[in-house]
Amino acid sequence: MKSRLFLILMFVFAMTYNAVAQQVMQTETAKSGNSFSVVEKEIPVQIISINGILTVKSDEIISKVEIYSPIGGLLYQSEVNNTEFRIDNLPKTILVVRIKIGDNKPVVQKIRMQ
């Protein structure tokens, strides 16, 4: 029973860090004549963590922020309608931040709270 629980926890841990390792980019499709081309552009987001305060800034409107623990547990979730978001009193550990900007794909980053 303990080994099965250990394997499940290791799977969740591996999946969380696998999702963080992939950089999510917005894709746009442009039609040119009879062919399609895909243009990838990076979504401009700044995530700053200082003294237990997490600040998220973007040039575009942030619609949602989710903060996860290293093993995938949801610590905080908020609907935002602004270009800047701030939260304090977060644990000083590695966190996974998932940000949705408008109707675009989410941006997922791993950060270390200091």
Backbone as JSON Lines, residues from 0, in Angstrom:
{"i":0,"aa":"M","n":[0.81,-1.18,0.0],"ca":[0.0,0.0,0.0],"c":[0.86,1.26,0.0]}
{"i":1,"aa":"K","n":[1.94,1.25,0.82],"ca":[2.82,2.41,0.89],"c":[3.56,2.62,-0.43]}
{"i":2,"aa":"S","n":[3.97,1.53,-1.06],"ca":[4.69,1.67,-2.33],"c":[3.77,2.2,-3.43]}
{"i":3,"aa":"R","n":[2.49,1.81,-3.38],"ca":[1.54,2.3,-4.38],"c":[1.3,3.8,-4.18]}
{"i":4,"aa":"L","n":[1.16,4.25,-2.95],"ca":[1.0,5.67,-2.65],"c":[2.24,6.45,-3.08]}
{"i":5,"aa":"F","n":[3.41,5.88,-2.83],"ca":[4.65,6.52,-3.25],"c":[4.71,6.67,-4.77]}
{"i":6,"aa":"L","n":[4.3,5.65,-5.51],"ca":[4.3,5.72,-6.97],"c":[3.31,6.76,-7.49]}
{"i":7,"aa":"I","n":[2.16,6.86,-6.86],"ca":[1.17,7.87,-7.26],"c":[1.71,9.27,-7.02]}
{"i":8,"aa":"L","n":[2.33,9.49,-5.86],"ca":[2.92,10.8,-5.57],"c":[4.04,11.14,-6.53]}
{"i":9,"aa":"M","n":[4.85,10.18,-6.87],"ca":[5.94,10.42,-7.83],"c":[5.38,10.74,-9.21]}
{"i":10,"aa":"F","n":[4.3,10.1,-9.61],"ca":[3.67,10.38,-10.89],"c":[3.13,11.8,-10.93]}
{"i":11,"aa":"V","n":[2.43,12.22,-9.86],"ca":[1.9,13.58,-9.8],"c":[3.04,14.59,-9.83]}
{"i":12,"aa":"F","n":[4.09,14.33,-9.09],"ca":[5.26,15.21,-9.06],"c":[5.89,15.33,-10.44]}
{"i":13,"aa":"A","n":[6.06,14.22,-11.13],"ca":[6.67,14.22,-12.46],"c":[5.79,14.95,-13.47]}
{"i":14,"aa":"M","n":[4.48,14.75,-13.4],"ca":[3.57,15.41,-14.33],"c":[3.56,16.92,-14.11]}
{"i":15,"aa":"T","n":[3.64,17.36,-12.86],"ca":[3.66,18.79,-12.56],"c":[4.89,19.44,-13.17]}
{"i":16,"aa":"Y","n":[6.04,18.84,-12.97],"ca":[7.25,19.43,-13.51],"c":[7.37,19.26,-15.01]}
{"i":17,"aa":"N","n":[6.73,18.26,-15.58],"ca":[6.7,18.12,-17.02],"c":[5.92,19.27,-17.65]}
{"i":18,"aa":"A","n":[4.79,19.64,-17.02],"ca":[3.97,20.76,-17.54],"c":[4.73,22.07,-17.43]}
{"i":19,"aa":"V","n":[5.53,22.22,-16.38],"ca":[6.28,23.46,-16.2],"c":[7.41,23.55,-17.22]}
{"i":20,"aa":"A","n":[7.98,22.43,-17.58],"ca":[9.12,22.43,-18.48],"c":[8.77,22.89,-19.89]}
{"i":21,"aa":"Q","n":[7.51,22.77,-20.25],"ca":[7.09,23.17,-21.58],"c":[6.73,24.65,-21.57]}
{"i":22,"aa":"Q","n":[7.3,25.4,-22.48],"ca":[6.97,26.82,-22.57],"c":[5.76,26.97,-23.48]}
{"i":23,"aa":"V","n":[4.71,27.58,-22.93],"ca":[3.47,27.72,-23.67],"c":[3.53,29.01,-24.47]}
{"i":24,"aa":"M","n":[3.24,28.91,-25.76],"ca":[3.27,30.07,-26.64],"c":[1.94,30.21,-27.34]}
{"i":25,"aa":"Q","n":[1.61,31.44,-27.66],"ca":[0.4,31.71,-28.41],"c":[0.71,31.48,-29.89]}
{"i":26,"aa":"T","n":[-0.21,30.83,-30.58],"ca":[-0.02,30.62,-32.01],"c":[-1.09,31.36,-32.78]}
{"i":27,"aa":"E","n":[-0.69,31.93,-33.88],"ca":[-1.61,32.61,-34.77],"c":[-1.45,32.0,-36.16]}
{"i":28,"aa":"T","n":[-2.55,31.81,-36.84],"ca":[-2.51,31.24,-38.17],"c":[-2.82,32.34,-39.17]}
{"i":29,"aa":"A","n":[-1.97,32.48,-40.15],"ca":[-2.16,33.49,-41.18],"c":[-2.28,32.78,-42.52]}
{"i":30,"aa":"K","n":[-3.26,33.18,-43.31],"ca":[-3.46,32.55,-44.61],"c":[-2.78,33.41,-45.66]}
{"i":31,"aa":"S","n":[-1.96,32.77,-46.46],"ca":[-1.24,33.45,-47.53],"c":[-1.43,32.64,-48.8]}
{"i":32,"aa":"G","n":[-2.33,33.07,-49.69],"ca":[-2.61,32.32,-50.9],"c":[-3.27,31.0,-50.57]}
{"i":33,"aa":"N","n":[-2.66,29.89,-51.01],"ca":[-3.21,28.56,-50.75],"c":[-2.56,27.86,-49.57]}
{"i":34,"aa":"S","n":[-1.64,28.54,-48.89],"ca":[-0.93,27.88,-47.81],"c":[-1.18,28.6,-46.49]}
{"i":35,"aa":"F","n":[-0.99,27.87,-45.41],"ca":[-1.13,28.43,-44.07],"c":[0.24,28.45,-43.42]}
{"i":36,"aa":"S","n":[0.49,29.48,-42.63],"ca":[1.73,29.52,-41.87],"c":[1.38,29.8,-40.42]}
{"i":37,"aa":"V","n":[2.15,29.24,-39.52],"ca":[1.92,29.43,-38.09],"c":[3.02,30.33,-37.56]}
{"i":38,"aa":"V","n":[2.6,31.41,-36.9],"ca":[3.53,32.35,-36.3],"c":[3.38,32.23,-34.8]}
{"i":39,"aa":"E","n":[4.49,31.95,-34.11],"ca":[4.45,31.83,-32.66],"c":[4.98,33.11,-32.05]}
{"i":40,"aa":"K","n":[4.26,33.62,-31.06],"ca":[4.77,34.78,-30.34],"c":[4.65,34.52,-28.86]}
{"i":41,"aa":"E","n":[5.63,34.99,-28.13],"ca":[5.66,34.78,-26.7],"c":[4.74,35.79,-26.02]}
{"i":42,"aa":"I","n":[3.97,35.34,-25.05],"ca":[3.08,36.22,-24.32],"c":[3.92,36.96,-23.27]}
{"i":43,"aa":"P","n":[3.89,38.3,-23.29],"ca":[4.74,39.07,-22.37],"c":[4.21,39.05,-20.94]}
{"i":44,"aa":"V","n":[4.89,38.33,-20.05],"ca":[4.49,38.22,-18.64],"c":[5.73,38.32,-17.78]}
{"i":45,"aa":"Q","n":[5.65,39.1,-16.7],"ca":[6.71,39.18,-15.7],"c":[6.18,38.63,-14.4]}
{"i":46,"aa":"I","n":[6.91,37.7,-13.78],"ca":[6.55,37.16,-12.47],"c":[7.71,37.46,-11.53]}
{"i":47,"aa":"I","n":[7.42,38.22,-10.48],"ca":[8.45,38.66,-9.54],"c":[8.08,38.14,-8.16]}
{"i":48,"aa":"S","n":[9.04,37.52,-7.47],"ca":[8.79,37.03,-6.11],"c":[9.87,37.58,-5.18]}
{"i":49,"aa":"I","n":[9.46,38.45,-4.26],"ca":[10.39,39.05,-3.3],"c":[9.7,39.1,-1.93]}
{"i":50,"aa":"N","n":[10.4,38.61,-0.91],"ca":[9.92,38.65,0.48],"c":[8.52,38.06,0.66]}
{"i":51,"aa":"G","n":[8.23,36.97,0.03],"ca":[6.94,36.31,0.18],"c":[5.8,36.97,-0.58]}
{"i":52,"aa":"I","n":[6.11,37.98,-1.42],"ca":[5.1,38.66,-2.22],"c":[5.3,38.27,-3.68]}
{"i":53,"aa":"L","n":[4.23,37.81,-4.31],"ca":[4.26,37.43,-5.72],"c":[3.56,38.51,-6.53]}
{"i":54,"aa":"T","n":[4.24,39.06,-7.52],"ca":[3.68,40.09,-8.39],"c":[3.72,39.58,-9.83]}
{"i":55,"aa":"V","n":[2.59,39.68,-10.52],"ca":[2.49,39.28,-11.92],"c":[2.12,40.53,-12.72]}
{"i":56,"aa":"K","n":[2.93,40.84,-13.75],"ca":[2.68,42.0,-14.59],"c":[2.64,41.56,-16.05]}
{"i":57,"aa":"S","n":[1.78,42.21,-16.82],"ca":[1.67,41.9,-18.24],"c":[1.24,43.15,-18.99]}
{"i":58,"aa":"D","n":[1.59,43.2,-20.27],"ca":[1.14,44.31,-21.12],"c":[-0.33,44.14,-21.49]}
{"i":59,"aa":"E","n":[-0.81,42.9,-21.45],"ca":[-2.2,42.6,-21.77],"c":[-2.98,42.31,-20.49]}
{"i":60,"aa":"I","n":[-4.3,42.28,-20.58],"ca":[-5.16,42.05,-19.42],"c":[-5.04,40.6,-18.94]}
{"i":61,"aa":"I","n":[-4.74,40.42,-17.66],"ca":[-4.67,39.1,-17.04],"c":[-6.08,38.72,-16.63]}
{"i":62,"aa":"S","n":[-6.55,37.54,-17.06],"ca":[-7.92,37.15,-16.72],"c":[-7.99,36.16,-15.55]}
{"i":63,"aa":"K","n":[-6.93,35.36,-15.34],"ca":[-6.98,34.35,-14.27],"c":[-5.58,34.02,-13.8]}
{"i":64,"aa":"V","n":[-5.43,33.81,-12.48],"ca":[-4.16,33.4,-11.89],"c":[-4.41,32.2,-10.98]}
{"i":65,"aa":"E","n":[-3.61,31.17,-11.15],"ca":[-3.68,29.99,-10.29],"c":[-2.28,29.68,-9.78]}
{"i":66,"aa":"I","n":[-2.16,29.33,-8.5],"ca":[-0.87,29.01,-7.89],"c":[-0.96,27.61,-7.31]}
{"i":67,"aa":"Y","n":[0.0,26.77,-7.69],"ca":[0.02,25.37,-7.28],"c":[1.27,25.07,-6.45]}
{"i":68,"aa":"S","n":[1.15,24.1,-5.54],"ca":[2.29,23.61,-4.77],"c":[3.14,22.72,-5.68]}
{"i":69,"aa":"P","n":[4.35,22.36,-5.24],"ca":[5.21,21.51,-6.08],"c":[4.61,20.15,-6.44]}
{"i":70,"aa":"I","n":[3.68,19.64,-5.64],"ca":[3.08,18.34,-5.96],"c":[1.73,18.47,-6.65]}
{"i":71,"aa":"G","n":[1.36,19.69,-7.02],"ca":[0.16,19.88,-7.82],"c":[-1.09,20.32,-7.08]}
{"i":72,"aa":"G","n":[-1.0,20.59,-5.8],"ca":[-2.16,21.05,-5.04],"c":[-2.43,22.53,-5.29]}
{"i":73,"aa":"L","n":[-3.68,22.89,-5.5],"ca":[-4.06,24.27,-5.76],"c":[-3.99,25.06,-4.46]}
{"i":74,"aa":"L","n":[-3.13,26.1,-4.43],"ca":[-2.98,26.94,-3.24],"c":[-3.84,28.2,-3.33]}
{"i":75,"aa":"Y","n":[-3.96,28.75,-4.53],"ca":[-4.67,30.02,-4.7],"c":[-5.22,30.1,-6.12]}
{"i":76,"aa":"Q","n":[-6.4,30.68,-6.24],"ca":[-7.01,30.87,-7.55],"c":[-7.78,32.17,-7.51]}
{"i":77,"aa":"S","n":[-7.67,32.99,-8.58],"ca":[-8.37,34.26,-8.6],"c":[-8.68,34.68,-10.03]}
{"i":78,"aa":"E","n":[-9.87,35.24,-10.21],"ca":[-10.24,35.86,-11.47],"c":[-9.74,37.31,-11.4]}
{"i":79,"aa":"V","n":[-8.98,37.73,-12.39],"ca":[-8.38,39.06,-12.4],"c":[-8.8,39.75,-13.68]}
{"i":80,"aa":"N","n":[-8.97,41.04,-13.63],"ca":[-9.27,41.81,-14.83],"c":[-8.41,43.06,-14.83]}
{"i":81,"aa":"N","n":[-7.08,42.84,-14.79],"ca":[-6.14,43.94,-14.68],"c":[-4.83,43.53,-15.32]}
{"i":82,"aa":"T","n":[-3.89,44.46,-15.46],"ca":[-2.59,44.14,-16.03],"c":[-1.56,43.79,-14.96]}
{"i":83,"aa":"E","n":[-1.94,43.93,-13.69],"ca":[-1.04,43.61,-12.58],"c":[-1.8,42.91,-11.48]}
{"i":84,"aa":"F","n":[-1.14,41.92,-10.85],"ca":[-1.75,41.14,-9.79],"c":[-0.71,40.93,-8.7]}
{"i":85,"aa":"R","n":[-1.12,41.04,-7.44],"ca":[-0.19,40.86,-6.32],"c":[-0.85,40.02,-5.23]}
{"i":86,"aa":"I","n":[-0.06,39.09,-4.66],"ca":[-0.52,38.28,-3.53],"c":[0.66,38.11,-2.58]}
{"i":87,"aa":"D","n":[0.35,38.13,-1.28],"ca":[1.42,37.95,-0.29],"c":[1.11,36.77,0.61]}
{"i":88,"aa":"N","n":[2.02,36.51,1.54],"ca":[1.93,35.4,2.49],"c":[1.93,34.04,1.82]}
{"i":89,"aa":"L","n":[2.69,33.88,0.78],"ca":[2.86,32.57,0.15],"c":[4.03,31.85,0.81]}
{"i":90,"aa":"P","n":[4.0,30.52,0.84],"ca":[5.11,29.78,1.46],"c":[6.4,29.95,0.64]}
{"i":91,"aa":"K","n":[7.52,29.94,1.35],"ca":[8.82,30.09,0.69],"c":[9.28,28.72,0.2]}
{"i":92,"aa":"T","n":[8.84,28.4,-0.99],"ca":[9.14,27.12,-1.63],"c":[9.05,27.32,-3.13]}
{"i":93,"aa":"I","n":[9.16,26.26,-3.88],"ca":[8.97,26.32,-5.33],"c":[7.48,26.21,-5.61]}
{"i":94,"aa":"L","n":[6.96,27.12,-6.42],"ca":[5.55,27.14,-6.77],"c":[5.39,27.1,-8.28]}
{"i":95,"aa":"V","n":[4.25,26.63,-8.73],"ca":[3.91,26.64,-10.15],"c":[2.8,27.67,-10.33]}
{"i":96,"aa":"V","n":[3.04,28.66,-11.22],"ca":[2.08,29.73,-11.46],"c":[1.51,29.55,-12.86]}
{"i":97,"aa":"R","n":[0.18,29.54,-12.95],"ca":[-0.53,29.4,-14.23],"c":[-1.33,30.68,-14.44]}
{"i":98,"aa":"I","n":[-1.04,31.39,-15.53],"ca":[-1.66,32.68,-15.81],"c":[-2.37,32.6,-17.14]}
{"i":99,"aa":"K","n":[-3.6,33.08,-17.18],"ca":[-4.34,33.15,-18.43],"c":[-4.51,34.62,-18.79]}
{"i":100,"aa":"I","n":[-4.09,34.97,-19.99],"ca":[-4.17,36.34,-20.46],"c":[-5.23,36.4,-21.54]}
{"i":101,"aa":"G","n":[-6.35,37.08,-21.24],"ca":[-7.45,37.18,-22.2],"c":[-7.97,35.81,-22.58]}
{"i":102,"aa":"D","n":[-8.14,35.59,-23.88],"ca":[-8.6,34.3,-24.38],"c":[-7.45,33.44,-24.89]}
{"i":103,"aa":"N","n":[-6.23,33.83,-24.61],"ca":[-5.05,33.11,-25.1],"c":[-4.8,31.85,-24.28]}
{"i":104,"aa":"K","n":[-3.85,31.06,-24.73],"ca":[-3.43,29.88,-23.99],"c":[-2.78,30.32,-22.67]}
{"i":105,"aa":"P","n":[-2.84,29.48,-21.65],"ca":[-2.23,29.86,-20.38],"c":[-0.71,29.82,-20.43]}
{"i":106,"aa":"V","n":[-0.09,30.66,-19.59],"ca":[1.35,30.67,-19.41],"c":[1.63,29.97,-18.09]}
{"i":107,"aa":"V","n":[2.5,28.98,-18.1],"ca":[2.83,28.22,-16.91],"c":[4.32,28.41,-16.61]}
{"i":108,"aa":"Q","n":[4.63,28.84,-15.38],"ca":[6.03,29.02,-15.0],"c":[6.27,28.48,-13.59]}
{"i":109,"aa":"K","n":[7.47,27.98,-13.38],"ca":[7.9,27.53,-12.06],"c":[8.7,28.67,-11.44]}
{"i":110,"aa":"I","n":[8.4,29.02,-10.19],"ca":[9.13,30.09,-9.52],"c":[9.57,29.62,-8.15]}
{"i":111,"aa":"R","n":[10.57,30.27,-7.63],"ca":[11.04,30.0,-6.26],"c":[10.72,31.23,-5.42]}
{"i":112,"aa":"M","n":[9.87,31.04,-4.42],"ca":[9.52,32.14,-3.52],"c":[10.68,32.37,-2.58]}
{"i":113,"aa":"Q","n":[11.03,33.63,-2.39],"ca":[12.15,33.99,-1.49],"c":[11.68,34.9,-0.41]}
